[in-house]
């Protein structure tokens, strides 16, 4: 009986270290190459609320993921943004987008990617500079949930939630 108890304890301890397969395989190019879709919302402390849908197309060339995002907002307006993520090492990327000031470093650990970047919400007039703090989590069901809070001069002013699905 003692041997059986020791065996069960050893099995239980080893199971505690097993992660779901999806969690170990999260990479930007692994999820976003090809077509995907997303639904999201943006809420600010001023009362602005926007819902949107996104059609995404990702192309991977072995080092760079080019990710085109075509947004359709609930008021009918449209926008297109294009990210370029350059893989710098295992779980590390440098990201650039036309409205992002400078570059952002993306770090992935297990099933979570984190990055932060500055943008002008009014890029034409270079006004309303804010910082997005993104956390993307690959869920066990294969969807990616991106939550972000937005700060201005260090103070929280908005938040966003986007759920991505492969097509």
C-alpha positions in Angstrom: 0.0 0.0 0.0 2.9 2.4 0.8 4.4 1.9 -2.6 1.1 2.6 -4.3 0.7 5.9 -2.3 4.2 6.9 -3.3 3.4 6.2 -6.9 0.2 8.3 -6.8 2.0 11.1 -5.2 4.7 11.1 -7.9 2.1 11.0 -10.6 0.2 13.9 -9.1 3.4 16.0 -8.7 4.3 15.4 -12.4 0.8 16.3 -13.6 1.1 19.6 -11.9 3.9 20.6 -14.3 2.1 19.6 -17.5 0.8 22.5 -19.5 -1.9 22.3 -22.2 -0.4 21.9 -25.7 -1.9 25.2 -27.0 -0.2 27.1 -24.2 3.3 25.8 -25.2 2.9 26.5 -28.9 1.8 30.2 -28.7 3.7 32.4 -31.2 2.6 35.4 -33.2 3.4 33.7 -36.5 1.8 30.4 -35.4 -1.5 32.1 -34.6 -1.8 35.0 -37.0 -0.3 33.6 -40.2 -3.3 33.3 -42.6 -6.8 34.6 -42.0 -8.3 35.4 -38.6 -11.2 37.5 -37.3 -11.8 39.5 -34.1 -14.4 41.3 -32.2 -13.6 44.0 -29.7 -14.6 47.0 -27.8 -13.0 50.2 -26.5 -14.1 52.2 -23.5 -12.7 55.4 -22.2 -13.2 57.3 -18.9 -14.8 60.1 -20.9 -17.7 57.8 -21.9 -16.6 57.0 -25.4 -17.5 53.4 -26.3 -16.8 51.7 -29.6 -17.4 48.2 -30.7 -15.6 46.8 -33.7 -14.9 43.8 -35.9 -11.6 43.1 -37.5 -10.6 41.0 -40.5 -6.9 40.0 -40.3 -4.5 38.7 -42.8 -1.0 37.6 -41.7 2.0 36.7 -43.8 5.1 35.1 -42.4 8.4 35.1 -44.3 10.5 33.2 -41.8 11.5 36.2 -39.8 8.8 38.9 -40.2 5.0 38.6 -39.6 3.1 41.3 -41.6 -0.3 41.5 -40.0 -2.9 43.6 -41.8 -5.9 44.6 -39.7 -9.1 45.8 -41.4 -11.4 47.4 -38.8 -15.1 48.1 -39.1 -16.6 50.1 -36.2 -20.1 50.0 -35.0 -20.7 53.5 -36.4 -19.7 52.2 -39.9 -16.3 53.8 -40.1 -13.4 51.8 -41.3 -9.7 51.8 -40.6 -6.7 49.7 -41.7 -3.5 49.2 -39.6 -0.5 47.0 -40.5 1.8 45.6 -37.9 5.2 44.2 -38.7 6.6 41.9 -36.1 10.3 40.9 -36.5 11.2 37.8 -34.6 14.3 38.5 -32.5 14.6 35.2 -30.7 12.5 32.6 -29.0 9.4 34.4 -27.7 10.7 37.9 -28.5 9.7 40.2 -31.3 10.0 43.9 -32.3 6.8 45.4 -33.5 6.1 48.5 -35.7 2.9 50.0 -37.0 2.3 53.2 -39.0 0.7 55.0 -36.1 3.0 53.6 -33.4 5.7 56.0 -32.1 9.0 54.0 -32.3 9.0 50.2 -31.8 7.5 47.9 -29.2 9.1 44.8 -27.7 6.8 41.8 -27.5 7.7 39.1 -25.1 5.9 35.7 -25.0 6.1 33.5 -22.0 4.1 30.3 -22.0 0.7 31.3 -23.5 0.9 35.1 -22.7 2.3 37.9 -24.9 2.9 41.3 -23.3 3.8 44.6 -25.0 3.4 48.3 -24.6 3.5 51.1 -27.2 2.8 54.8 -27.8 0.3 56.2 -30.3 -1.3 59.4 -31.3 -5.1 58.9 -31.2 -5.2 61.8 -33.7 -2.2 61.0 -35.9 -2.8 63.7 -38.5 -2.6 66.5 -35.9 -0.1 64.5 -33.7 -2.5 65.0 -30.7 -3.7 62.9 -27.8 -0.6 60.7 -27.2 -1.5 57.6 -25.2 0.2 54.3 -24.2 -1.4 50.9 -24.7 -0.4 48.1 -22.4 -1.4 44.9 -24.1 -1.7 41.4 -22.7 -2.6 38.6 -25.2 -3.5 35.2 -23.8 -3.9 32.1 -25.9 -6.8 30.2 -24.4 -7.1 26.4 -24.3 -9.9 26.6 -26.9 -7.5 28.1 -29.5 -8.8 31.7 -29.2 -6.6 34.7 -28.3 -7.9 37.3 -25.8 -6.2 40.6 -25.9 -6.9 43.0 -23.1 -5.2 46.4 -22.8 -5.4 49.4 -20.6 -4.6 52.8 -22.0 -2.7 55.5 -20.1 -2.0 59.2 -20.6 0.8 60.7 -18.7 0.8 57.5 -16.6 -2.9 57.7 -15.6 -5.4 55.1 -16.8 -7.8 56.6 -19.4 -9.3 53.7 -21.3 -9.4 49.9 -21.8 -10.0 47.6 -24.7 -10.8 43.9 -25.1 -10.4 42.0 -28.4 -11.0 38.3 -29.0 -9.3 36.7 -32.0 -10.3 33.5 -33.7 -8.6 31.6 -36.5 -10.6 31.3 -39.7 
